Amino acid sequence: MGLEQKATPFSILTEGSITTPKGFTAGGLHCGLKKSTRHDLGAIVCEVPAAAAGVYTTNLFQAAPLKVTRESIGSDGRLRAVIVNSGNANAVTGKQGEADAYEMRDRFAEQIGAAADEVAVASTGVIGELLKMDRVRTGIDALPEKLASDRAGADDFCQAILTTDLVQKMVCVSVEIDGRTVHVAGASKGSGMIHPNMATMLGFVTTDANIGSEALQQLLREVTNYTFNMITVDGDTSTNDMLVAMASGLAGNEELTSAHAGYADFAAALRYVCEVLAKAIARDGEGATKLVEVQVRGAASDDSARAIAKTIIGSSLVKSAVFGADANWGRIIAAAGRAGEPLNPETVDVSIGDILTLEQSRPVAFDEEAALEYLKGDTVVIHVDLHMDGGGSATAWGCDLTYDYVRINAAYRT
């Protein structure tokens, strides 16, 4: 599948953005959906019909924009644009919400000269409130003038998709395929209501690689399982989660398939982009002060390792202990033991950073002061080795659970 970890075949472009891949522009503006003046309507546009793929929330309450986007991508696997609003999720809004999502699609398609089914729609914000469509219409009509191929346009788009996020999240890399420079870039939002399958978020990937929609769809699903489906902030899965990828094909490489010599390098670049964005969401969790990484190895299988890692990273007790800088390894093994996966309760090792706290399921005397200092840092890595014969491994990401998380979510609608 080309997802195995190896030396990076790609270059990180520190000044790159979602508009770096050939053929893409982006932009954003404030249309009045938010009380603040921060941008709340944005778009990414490709100058040619791009091969497209999407991955969506598993929540059974799916917001109206997801229905529209599935329909657009499903028509022929190609998109010209995605339009996104923040400040309102347009979820659980009935037939009117669906009509509003379709109107957003159709109106923006007309503005950029695209077919209606060449436009995807995404929304994020408060659930259960109808969009203020008079403001959305005005914003859509003004949006084409805000589109740009430079970093400013990309930054405006990133601002437009934020809700409780504190920072914008964007990354870009390049990789050589068939002697051509191929770019892979991504932007995302996410801070609260974050949990695997999909993690509640909006994510957008742009690339100028020549790859068909079916191959892109398969690869996007595989990469998502290693990245966005391995993060959690609070154990909740949203109604609006969506990850959309668009490939313009303008880099000029031979079409990428699993048989292509450059497929593994492209897959590695895509995985890196998605992993960076996933970790950025976890680090920017509502009220968070620390990024927490859980590495599980020696499991019965990779799937088993993923389940255990996600259970540990999602434990409120583990997250609270990390916030309090308490090296309470008991909470870690308790979470591992309730994950519903096979383990031998006599053979588990646990380390916090490089501090061994449990060996072969027996407590190890360790320097509590050193552990306290480590846990005060902004990144905490927890290692769990189960010593099972399967040799499965996985990594999950999350954040600590703080007083501010409760404060933010106690007044989310106000």
N, C-alpha and C positions, 0 to 999 in steps of 0.2 A: 504493500500500500504506500510505500515511500514515507512512512511516518516514523521510522526508527530514528532515534537520536544519533547524531554523528557530528563531525566537525561542520560548522556552519558553512554552506556553500554560497551564502548571500552576504551583501554589504548593507549595513544600517545607514540610512540617509537621515542625518539629524535635522536637516532643513526640509526634508520631504514631507508630503502631505497626501491627502486623498485626491488632490488634483495633479499630483506628479505623474501618475500613469497617463499615457497618451490618450487624448480624446475626452478628458473629463474636466468639467467646471463645477463649481459649488458656490453657495452663497446663503445668506440668511438675513432676516430682518425682524423687527418687533411689529406685530400686528395687533397686539392688545389682548392676547389670551392670558398673559401673566400680569400680575399687579405691578411688578417691577418693569423697568424698561429694557431688561435683557431680551435678546432675540428669542422669538418663540415660533418662528416659521422658517424652514430651510429646505434646500434641495440639492441633490447631486444630479447632474445631467451629463449624458454621454452623447457625443456628436454623431455616433452611429448606433444602430441597434446592437446592444451588448448581450452576450451569452449571460444568463442569469440563473441564480440558485437561491433557495431560501430555506431556513430552518426556523421553526416556530415553537412557541410555548406549548407545554403539555396540559396547561390548565384548561378544563372543559368550558369555562367561561372565556371565550376568545373574542377580543375586541373587533369591531367592525372593520378596521383597516387590514386586519389579517385576512379576512375573507376576500377583500379586494385584491390584496397583494398575491395571495395564492392563485386567484383567478387570472391576474395579469401574467404572472410567471408561467402558469400552467397553459396559457393559450398557445405559445410557441417557444417558450424557454428563453425569451429575449425581452430586454427592457431598454428604454432610452433614459429613464429617470426614476428617482424616488423622491417624494415630497413628504416632509415630516413636520409635525407640530408638537410642541411641548405645552404644558400647562393644562391639558385636558386629554384624558386617555381615550375618549369616545368609546368607552366600554360599558356594556350593560345599558345601552341606550336605544334598544329596539330597532324598529324599522326606520325611524328617523335618523338614528345614528348610521345605519347602513347607507341611507340616501345621502347623508352628508359626506361620508367617505367616498362614495362614488362621484359626488359632485367635485370634491377636491381633486380626484384623479382626472376627471374629464376636463375640468377648467384649466388645470395646469398643462395637460396634454395639448389643449388648444393654444395655450400661450407659447409653447415651445415648438409647435408644429409637428407633434407626434400623434400616433394613434392612441386612443384611450387605453387599450390593453398593453401599451408600452410603458405605462407609468405605475409604479408601486406607491403605496401609501403607508405611513407609520405614524402613530400617535403615542404620547406618553404624558402622564399627569394624573389628575383626580378621576376616579371611576364614578360613573353614574350621572354625569352632567352632560347636557347637550352642548355641542360646540357653538360658539358665537359666530355663526356663518357669515354675518355681514362683515365682521372683521377679517375672517379667513379669506373671503372673496377679495377684499381690498388688498390683502397681503399677497395673495397669489398673483394678482394682476401686476403688482409692483416687483415681484420676485425675479423675473427674468433679467431685469436691469442690474440686479445685485450679483448675478453669476459671474465668476471670474476663474481663470485658470491658475492664479497665483496662490500663495500661502494665505493671503488675506481672505480670499473667498472661502478657503477651507476652514479657517479659524471662525469666520462668521457662521458657517454651517455648524461647527462643533458647539458654538455657544447656543445656537437655536435648539439643540436637542437636549439640553441639560434640564434637570428638575432640581433635586436636592444635591446634585453633584457639586463639589467644591472646585474641581479642576476639569479642564478639557482632556480628552483622551484620544491620541492620534499617534500613528506610527507608520513608517514607510521603509521598505527595503528594495534592493535590486538584486537580480540574479542573472547570470549569463546562460542563455539557452539558444542553441543553434547559432552561436556567434552574435546573437542579438541581446540587447539589454532589456530585460523584462522587469517591470516594477509591480510590487504588491504593496498596497497601503490599506489602512483601515482607520475607522473612527468609531467610537462607541459612547454610550451613556449608561450609567447605572450606579446606584449608591445605596438604595434601600429596596426591600422586597426582593432580595437576591437569594436564589437557591437553585441548585442544579435541575436540569431537565426542562426547559432551558433555564439558565439563570435569568432572572428578570432584568432585561436590558434591551437596548436597541443597539445593533451593530451593523456597520456598513463596510464592505470591502470593495475596493476598486483595483483592477489590474489591467494592464494592456497585453497580457498573455493571450495567445491564440489557443483557446480551449473550448470545447463544446459544452453546452449546458448540462448534458447528462453526466459527463466526466466531472464538471465543476460541482454539480449537486452531490455526487457520491463523495468527492473529496471533502466538501464542506461539512457533510455529516460526520465523516470520520474525524476530521480535525476538531469539530465541536465537542466530541466525546472526550478529547484529551485536554480541552481548554475551557470553554465557557460552561460546559457541564461539570466542571471540577471546581467551581467556586460557590461560596455561600457567604451571606452576611447575616441573615436573620431567619432562614428556614422557610420563607414564603416565596411562592412562584406566582408571577404576575399574570395578568390577562393579556398583556400586550407584547411579550417578548418576541423579538424578531431579529434574525441575522440575515442580511441580504448581500450577495456578492454579484458584482457585474464585471465582465471581462470584455474589453473593447476589441481585442485581437490586433491592435495597431502596432504592437512591437514587431510583428512580422516573422515570428518563429513558426516552425512547422507545428501543426495542431498537436496539442498535448493529449496523449492517452496514457494509460498505465503501461503501455509497451514502449513509450518514448524514452530515450536515454536521459532526457532532462526532467522527466516527471517527478522523480524523487527530490530533485533540487527545488522544483516549484512547490512541491508538497511541504518541504521543510520551511520554505519562505512563508507560505500561507500559515503553517502551524505557528511559526514564530510571531507573526503579526497578531494572530488570534490570542496567543498566550500572553503577549504583552498587554493587550487590551483587557483580557480577563483579569490579570493580576492588578491592573490599574483600577478596575471596578472594585475588586476586593479591598485594595488599599484605601479607596475613597468611600468605603462603607460609611453609612450615616453615623456620625459621632465617633468614628474609629480613630484610634491613635497608633495602631500597629497593623502591619501586614503579617498574617500568620500563614505559614506553609507547613503542611503535614506530608511527610514522605513515608510511605509504607512499602516495605519490601519483604521478601520471604513469605508471601501469601500463597494460598492454594492456586490462584490464577490472577491474571491482571484484573479481571472483572471483580474478583473478591477483594483485591487490594483497593480498587476504586471505591467500592462500597464502604470499606472500613475507613479509608481516608476521608471520605465525605461525611461519615458519621462523626468522626473525631472533630473535623473542622466545623461541623454544624452544632456541636454540643454547647449549649448555653453555659454550662459549668466550666468547660475548658476555656471558652472565650472570656468568661468572667475572671478566671484565674490568671489568664494572660494579661488582662487589663490591670489586675492588682499585683502583677509581677510576683505571683505565688507559684513556685515550682511544684505544683500539686499533681504529680504523675498519676495518682490514683484516679483522677478524673479522666485521664487519657486512656488508661486500660479499661475503665468502666465503659467508656464509649466504644472502644474496640470490641469489647465482649458482647455488646448488645446490637452489633451491626448485622446479626443474622448470617454471618459468614463463618466458615470453619477456622478454628485456631486451636492450638495446644496451649492451655493455660499454664503449662510448666516451662515454656520455651520463649517467652516474649522479652525482648529488650526494648527499653525506652530511653532516648536521650533528648535533652532540651538543649539545642545548639550542640556543642561538643561535650556537654556535661552528661555523663551516664548516670541515670537515676534508678534504672531497673535492669537487671541482667539475669536471663533465664528465669524470669518471673520472681526474682528475689531482690528486695531493696538493696541499693548500694549507697554507702555513705558518700555524700558529696558536699562540696563547699556551698552552703546556702547563700553566702554573701556573693559569691561569683555568679550563682544562678540568678539572684536578685538583680545584679547589674546587667546581666545578659537580657533578662526579661524587661528591663527598662528601655531597651533599644526600640527602634521603630520597625524592625523586622525580626520575627521569631520563627525559627525552624524547629519542628518537632519530628524526630526520627523514631519510627517503630519498625522493628524487625521481628517477624513472627516465626522465622526459622521453620517454615513449612516446606515440604518437598516440591511444591509447584513452582516456586521461585517468582511468583507474580509480584509486580510493583506498580505503584501509582503515586501521583502527587496531586494534592488539592490545596486550594488557597482560600483564605477568608480573612477575618479581622477580629479584633477584640470587641467585647460587648461593654458599652460605656453608659454612664448616666445620660450623656447627650443623645444617645440613640432613643431613649425613652422620651426625652424632652422634644426631640424633632417629630417623632411619630405621634405623640400625644396631641399635637396641634397641627397635623399635616394639612388639614383643610382650611386652616385659618392663617 
